Amino acid sequence: MIKMELENLKLQLSGGKKKKGKGKKKKKKGKKKGKKKANKLPGARYVKDMNEYDMLVELVKSGIVKKLPPANLKDFIGEFNYIHMMMEDLNDRPREPSMALIRQLVTEYIIFPLGSALVRRRIPENVRAFLFYGPAGTGKSLVVRAIASETRSVIFDISPLSIEGVFAADRKDSEKMVAMVMIAAKEYAPSLVYIDECEKLWPAKKKKKKGQKK
């Protein structure tokens, strides 16, 4: 209490100059933070004159926002691999998941958090990106359709086949498309940004042989 009273006396004698100085510094900090946030998203400068609805309309016209055929997660048929579960060794690398385990994980980590704000708040680690891999015809696209049907999400399809010839004039158009997708997906949540055959967008780098120049 004595320290607080001394501080108050000092402020009264100095005429409250310290408070004004602190207030000015806070305002400057706020301005700097706002500028950083505006520049985080690539291509944001190309869509600053557009609102979220105009972005959605343009994405619908270009075929990026689309309605996939409805599906149910029960259509992804398969049971638990009980033999592998009994033979599982914690020190060894995890085995390939069974169909039933995939259904369970999709429900717990994607459908529940995407469809419920309460679940998102209660889950400590809210994962936002998922990769499904496997041979053709194993049900990867079926799972995505089921997620969209269960959560009634808006689909933003930026797969190579969907964006071929669209917003592909130069790098500016590509960055503009990404910015519109991200802004519209956040505004019209729940949303799914779907990338089929993503290996075509991000090809793996070839390992160079010994003695080969970089």
C-alpha positions, -999 to +999 in steps of 0.1 A: +000+000+000+029+024+009+045+017-025+012+024-043+007+057-024+043+067-033+036+060-070+004+081-069+022+110-053+049+108-080+023+109-107+005+138-091+038+158-088+047+151-124+013+161-136+003+127-150+029+129-178+038+092-175+003+080-181+001+099-214+034+085-226+022+050-219-010+055-237+008+067-268+031+037-269+001+013-267-015+030-297+016+026-318+019-011-309-017-017-319-011-001-353+019-022-360+001-054-351-028-046-374-004-041-404+013-075-398-021-093-398-031-077-431+000-090-448+000-125-436-022-141-464-005-144-498-026-126-525-046-106-500-036-073-517-054-085-549-088-090-532-088-061-508-116-044-529-138-075-528-162-087-501-167-123-490-199-128-510-183-116-542-154-140-537-179-169-532-198-160-563-166-159-584-155-192-570-188-208-578-187-195-614-152-209-618-162-243-605-141-243-574-170-242-550-191-272-559-216-297-545-203-333-543-227-363-544-240-370-509-226-400-490-226-416-456-197-427-435-214-461-431-208-466-468-171-469-460-174-506-451-149-526-431-142-540-396-114-537-370-082-556-376-083-575-343-052-597-350-030-566-356-044-549-325-034-579-303+001-580-320+007-543-318+041-534-304+044-498-290+081-498-298+075-507-334+061-484-361+022-483-362+005-507-386-018-497-414-052-486-399-083-508-405-114-495-421-133-493-388-104-474-372-105-449-401-142-443-396-136-438-359-108-413-363-126-394-390-156-390-367-136-380-337-110-357-353-129-342-383-167-345-381-172-337-345-149-307-344-160-294-377-197-296-368-196-284-332-180-253-318-183-269-283-161-298-293-135-275-309-132-256-276-128-287-255-103-305-277-068-292-268-053-300-302-076-290-330-060-305-362-070-286-393-053-305-421-056-343-429-039-365-456-056-396-469-034-419-489-039-452-506-045-468-540-073-457-563-107-470-554-101-474-516-126-448-506-107-416-501-131-394-520-160-412-504-148-402-470-146-366-480-181-367-494-193-383-462-177-355-441-193-328-463-227-345-459-225-350-422-213-315-414-231-297-443-199-280-453-191-259-483-166-276-506-137-256-521-121-280-546-086-268-556-075-302-570-053-300-601-082-311-624-105-284-610-081-255-612-066-264-646-070-234-669-087-214-641-068-185-624-037-199-642-026-169-662+003-160-639+014-161-603-009-132-594-040-151-604-029-182-584-023-161-553-056-143-558-074-177-560-058-190-528-067-157-509-103-159-521-106-196-511-091-190-476-112-158-469-145-173-482-139-206-464-135-188-431-165-166-437-188-194-448-177-221-422-180-250-419-159-255-450-137-281-466-107-272-488-104-304-509-072-312-528-073-345-548-041-359-562-021-334-542+012-351-553+008-332-586+008-299-568+037-307-545+059-333-563+087-349-543+122-337-550+144-363-567+174-375-547+206-368-565+232-394-569+266-392-554+290-371-574+261-354-592+263-316-593+235-297-574 
